Amino acid sequence: MNKETYIKNPTKASSLSYFKTVLYENTPGLNISIVDETNDATLNKYFFKLVHFLKDISKPILPDGFSLTDISVEEYIKHINTCYDRISIAEDYFKEYDKYKVFDKDLCIALKDNITNEIVATCIALLDKNINEGIIDWIQVSKEYRGKGLGEYLVKEALYRLKDKASFVTVSGDMNNPCNPLGLYLKCGFTDKTIWLIEHI
């Protein structure tokens, strides 16, 4: 896929970010297509993609009782793995991103509980300087801390950090995720919802 086609319509040009599209576009055995809508409860089959054009971005306010903190890549991976029942990533997961020059530690965000010092919410965003695309790759909040505005803060903080670096930001996710990330991203100003069917053939 060429850059111009993707930049013109990033949610409909590919189900993935541009660098992942280039990386995986020749993967055999997959059927990938756009669908109008789905009420199908089939897991790991339907995915959304959204875009944000970084208009009117302001610094978000951190919810009371929490603070930003610096953690290692290994700690990010550990937190990701504690937040999901069906997903687990290996410690070398982000080495591939570093190889393609999209990983930026300044776009990694971690929040801790000020009382327990426990890491309770994390975000990993990426920047593809090749086309100035920001990518929100991972957003997760520990189960017992959901519903406190931490997810919304992470998304808005990622957008704030990307606003002077990227021309637009994309995000993809599972339509059937019980945490409803689609609703969160729409609330934070993402638009152009496109639903992709991705299935093995």
Order of alpha helices (4+ residues) and beta strands (2+ residues): alpha-alpha-alpha-beta-beta-beta-alpha-alpha-beta-beta-beta-alpha-beta-alpha-beta
